[in-house]
Amino acid sequence: MDDKAKTNWNRLDVDIRHEGRAITLPGDPDKMPIDKAVEALLRKQADEEQIFEVFEIIDAYPFDAAVACTKAMINLYGWASPQTEITKSTSGVQKNPPMMLAVKTGLADDDVVQCPLGAFKLPGVDEMVKTLITEVAPGKLGFVITGKVKKRSKHIVLELATETRRIVKEQSIYRGKAIRLGVDDDGSLDVNNPPAFLDVREKDDLVFDHDIQAQIDTSILTPILHTKAVRAARIPLKRTILLEGPYGTGKSLTARMAARVCEENGWTFILLDRVQGLRAALEFANRYSPAVVFAEDIDRVSEVRDEDANDLINMIDGVLSKRSEIMTILTTNFAEKIDQAMIRPGRLDAVISLRAPTDEAVQRLIRVYAGALLPADTDVSQAAKELSGQIPASIRECVERAKLGMIGRGADKLADSDLVVSAQTMKNHLKLLNREAKQPSVGERLVESLQEAVFNGKGEVIANIETKVEELHTRIM
């Protein structure tokens, strides 16, 4: 073969395979000389020894990822044992010991996983690999597996990251659970206040009038209970719902009920402790959807941030895509504070007005609170009439007082008279509690306004009486 046609082995690298017991050199398109083989092996060796910085971000809440990484190490290597990292600098040798992060994984006291953070020595990797919780984007904390390792070891680190991601996806400690999410004063997730698991094992004494219950069933429960059917019908699971009504009408109880239904049907439920953290909660929910984010007292946003509550909808639309499977439930005791633009159809998917129960619902509440102490044939209509329009907490207290009346007369079952007497005393109690302060009469308002209009703070007559009289006329009309 012509020398000019021969392969330039100085510029061609070949794969290295470990097969059999002989050293085999390439023979195509011509035989590779031994000296060129040695040079190629040395180049390959240098390439494999090249140091690379690895930085694997695990897309999960940091504590969830820490648990997953700990499990991944045990799965892959049989252990998860960190080591003290020793670094040298001009100031001398510095020892950086690992830390142990205790992560709650459930309600029980022993539902805890000890997760080591810091430097690790992985099998087959000469260099240290580190795990840490750090900011991976502005205002966003993440879990990172990082280190400077040789090229030949990169696949080992990637294997650890891949197994960690698999565990997060399949065995997340938060997905499908009901949790309370803590945020700091800036509305960011508070790593010092990790998510707390909610106890949803007990069913709630939640009773509404039938029309209100129908709205809750349709707008909140149906997407959770029939998720596959809703998807098949191409109805978006991204929904925004406003629960509005006075104190004590059942908004918080609705949250507990929704949390229980979510857990029973594989949805993640996130109760936000401060509405100012809504953006952080929605970003959290994006990782664990389908999910419900429940934020109470949205009218506080305008008080704290000097913005209209209407901006909440813009925030939700900005954080979530139309294909997101996240239901956002907002509550307020002061619907009148909310910009009407927010309430119009198209901005909110539903507005559910919660009101104190009327007679029929009150009867059901009395029977729920009385339980087995109330015979099924007892007529409670008179007591319900007395308590109609009162909040559930007052009705519960009325039943407790009726139980005392039962005990006082030496009985072991409630009678309608116990409930009626208790209802009447509760009604009087609430009448005193809810009495309005005496409003000044028109004459009193006129005298007060004249004093403000004619005299200054020192009791001296103010000039330009005509102007003040015009202001007075406008004020009292």
Residue pairs with C-beta under 8 A, 6 or more apart in sequence:
1 30
6 29
6 30
7 29
7 30
7 32
9 32
9 33
9 36
9 37
9 39
9 40
10 36
10 39
12 40
13 40
13 43
13 44
14 26
14 32
14 40
16 41
16 44
25 31
25 32
25 34
25 37
26 32
32 40
47 151
48 150
48 151
48 152
49 150
49 151
49 152
50 150
50 151
51 127
51 148
51 149
51 150
51 151
52 148
52 149
52 150
52 151
52 154
53 146
53 147
53 148
54 129
54 145
54 146
54 147
54 148
54 149
54 154
54 157
54 158
55 144
55 146
56 144
56 145
56 146
56 157
56 158
56 160
56 161
57 136
57 142
57 143
57 144
58 65
58 68
58 69
58 142
58 143
58 144
58 145
58 161
58 164
58 165
58 168
59 142
59 165
59 168
59 287
60 68
60 143
60 168
60 172
60 287
61 174
61 189
61 195
61 284
61 287
62 133
62 141
62 142
62 143
62 191
63 101
63 103
63 115
63 173
63 194
63 195
64 168
64 172
64 173
64 174
65 142
65 143
65 164
65 168
66 101
66 103
66 115
66 117
66 131
66 133
66 143
67 103
67 105
67 113
67 115
67 173
68 164
68 165
68 167
68 168
68 171
68 172
69 80
69 115
69 131
69 143
69 145
69 160
69 164
70 80
70 113
70 114
70 115
70 116
71 113
71 167
71 171
72 160
72 163
72 164
72 166
72 167
73 79
73 80
73 120
73 160
74 80
75 163
75 167
76 159
76 160
76 163
77 122
77 123
80 116
80 120
81 116
81 120
82 98
82 116
82 117
82 118
82 119
82 120
83 98
83 118
83 119
83 120
83 121
83 128
84 95
84 96
84 97
84 98
84 118
84 119
85 95
85 96
85 98
85 118
85 119
85 128
85 130
86 93
86 94
86 95
86 96
87 93
87 94
87 96
88 94
96 118
96 119
97 118
98 116
98 117
98 118
98 119
99 116
99 117
99 118
100 114
100 115
100 116
100 117
101 114
101 115
101 116
101 117
102 112
102 113
102 114
102 115
103 112
103 113
103 115
103 173
103 194
104 111
104 112
104 194
104 196
104 197
105 111
105 112
105 113
105 173
106 173
106 197
107 197
107 199
111 197
116 131
117 131
117 132
117 133
118 130
118 131
118 132
119 128
119 129
119 130
120 128
120 129
120 130
120 131
121 128
121 129
122 129
122 156
122 157
122 160
123 156
124 153
124 156
125 149
125 150
125 153
125 156
125 157
126 149
126 150
126 153
127 147
127 148
127 149
127 150
127 153
128 147
129 145
129 146
129 147
129 149
129 157
129 160
130 145
130 146
130 147
131 143
131 144
131 145
131 146
132 143
132 144
132 146
133 141
133 142
133 143
133 144
133 191
134 141
134 142
134 144
135 141
135 142
136 142
136 144
139 188
139 280
140 283
141 189
141 191
145 157
145 160
145 161
145 164
147 157
149 156
149 157
172 288
174 195
174 268
174 288
175 268
175 288
176 262
176 263
176 266
176 267
176 268
176 288
177 197
177 263
177 268
177 269
178 197
178 198
178 200
178 259
178 260
178 262
178 263
178 268
178 269
178 271
179 195
179 196
179 197
179 198
179 268
179 269
179 270
179 271
180 195
180 196
180 197
180 198
180 270
180 271
180 272
180 273
181 189
181 195
181 270
181 271
181 272
181 273
181 277
181 280
181 281
181 284
182 189
182 190
182 193
182 194
182 195
182 196
182 273
183 189
183 190
183 193
183 272
183 273
183 274
183 276
183 277
183 280
183 281
184 190
184 193
184 277
187 274
187 276
187 277
187 278
187 279
187 280
188 277
188 280
189 277
189 280
189 284
198 256
198 259
198 269
198 271
200 256
200 259
200 260
200 263
200 269
201 260
203 260
204 253
204 256
204 257
204 260
205 253
205 365
205 368
205 369
205 392
205 396
206 250
206 253
206 254
206 256
206 257
207 357
207 361
207 364
207 365
207 368
207 392
208 216
208 250
208 354
208 357
208 361
209 355
209 357
209 358
209 360
209 361
210 360
210 361
212 352
212 353
212 354
212 355
215 350
215 352
216 254
216 352
218 350
219 239
219 241
219 349
219 350
219 352
220 241
220 254
220 258
220 327
220 329
221 258
221 261
222 230
223 230
223 235
223 237
223 239
223 327
224 258
224 261
224 262
224 265
224 267
224 290
224 292
224 327
225 261
225 265
227 237
227 265
227 266
227 267
227 290
230 237
231 237
236 322
236 323
237 290
237 324
237 325
237 326
237 327
238 320
238 321
238 322
238 323
238 324
238 325
238 326
238 327
239 327
239 328
239 349
239 350
240 313
240 316
240 327
240 328
240 330
240 347
240 348
240 349
241 327
241 328
241 329
241 330
241 348
241 349
241 350
241 351
241 352
242 298
242 329
242 330
242 331
242 332
242 335
242 338
242 343
242 348
242 350
242 351
242 352
243 251
243 254
243 329
243 330
243 331
243 332
243 352
243 354
244 331
244 332
244 333
244 335
244 351
244 352
244 353
244 354
245 251
245 333
245 335
245 353
245 354
245 355
246 333
246 355
246 356
246 391
247 333
247 391
248 356
248 391
248 392
248 393
248 394
249 354
249 355
249 356
249 391
249 392
250 354
250 392
251 296
251 331
251 354
252 296
253 392
254 329
254 354
255 271
255 294
255 296
255 329
255 331
258 269
258 292
258 294
258 329
259 269
259 271
259 292
259 294
261 267
262 268
262 269
262 291
262 292
263 269
266 290
267 290
267 291
267 292
268 285
268 288
268 289
268 290
268 291
268 292
269 291
269 292
269 294
270 281
270 284
270 285
270 288
270 291
270 292
270 293
270 294
271 294
272 278
272 281
272 293
272 294
272 295
272 296
275 295
275 296
275 297
275 298
275 300
275 301
275 330
276 300
276 301
276 304
276 305
278 293
278 295
278 301
278 312
278 315
278 316
278 328
279 315
279 319
281 293
281 295
282 293
282 315
282 316
282 319
282 320
282 326
282 328
283 319
285 291
285 293
285 326
286 319
286 320
286 324
286 326
289 324
289 325
289 326
290 325
290 326
290 327
291 325
291 326
291 327
292 326
292 327
292 328
292 329
293 326
293 327
293 328
293 329
294 329
294 331
295 328
295 329
295 330
295 331
296 330
296 331
297 331
297 332
297 333
298 309
298 312
298 330
298 331
298 332
298 338
299 309
299 332
299 333
299 334
299 337
299 338
301 307
301 309
301 311
301 312
302 308
302 309
302 337
308 338
308 339
308 342
309 332
309 337
309 338
309 339
309 342
310 338
310 339
310 341
310 342
310 347
312 330
312 342
313 342
313 347
313 348
316 328
320 326
332 338
335 343
335 353
341 347
342 348
343 351
356 389
356 390
356 391
356 392
357 365
357 388
357 389
357 390
357 392
357 395
358 388
358 389
359 381
359 384
359 385
359 388
360 384
362 383
362 384
362 387
362 388
362 390
362 395
363 380
363 381
363 384
365 392
365 395
365 396
366 374
366 380
366 383
366 384
366 387
366 395
366 398
366 399
366 419
367 374
367 380
369 395
369 396
369 399
369 400
370 399
370 402
370 403
370 414
373 403
373 406
373 412
373 413
373 414
374 380
374 413
374 414
375 413
375 414
378 414
378 415
378 416
379 416
380 416
380 419
382 416
382 419
382 420
382 423
383 398
383 402
383 416
383 419
383 420
383 422
383 423
386 420
386 423
386 424
386 426
386 427
387 394
387 395
387 398
387 423
387 426
387 427
390 398
390 426
390 427
390 430
394 426
394 430
397 426
398 419
398 422
398 423
398 426
399 419
399 422
401 422
401 425
401 426
402 414
402 418
402 419
402 421
402 422
403 414
403 418
405 417
405 418
405 421
405 422
406 412
406 413
406 414
406 415
406 418
409 418
440 448
442 476
445 476
446 476
449 472
449 475
449 476
450 472
453 462
453 465
453 468
453 469
453 471
453 472
454 461
454 462
454 465
454 468
455 461
455 462
456 462
462 468
